[in-house]
């Protein structure tokens, strides 16, 4: 009878350890999902940083040109500039955060 009791106790111990192992496995899976989500978010951030850097690099190229003239008129940052010719005239158009478009000849 004591052998039977010992065997039953061992079975319960094994079952308890199996439950602990399953809980640990679930925790690991949850943490792995969190890590994967974090990696995906970091990839998005890195992609955005690359976009920002490439825009800055393009702007750095433009900054290396010689300044010929300064146009004043906007009361806020100009966010868009375009150049065009029409007949014998040359025009520069700019759009600004002050919600205006300016045209210079």
Protein Blocks (a to p, Z undefined) as FASTA:
>chain_A
ZZmmmmmmmmmmmmmmmmmmmmmmmmmmmmmmmmmmmmmmmmmmmmmmmmmmmmmmmmmm
mmmpccfbdcehiabdcfbdcdddehjbccdddddfkopacddZZ
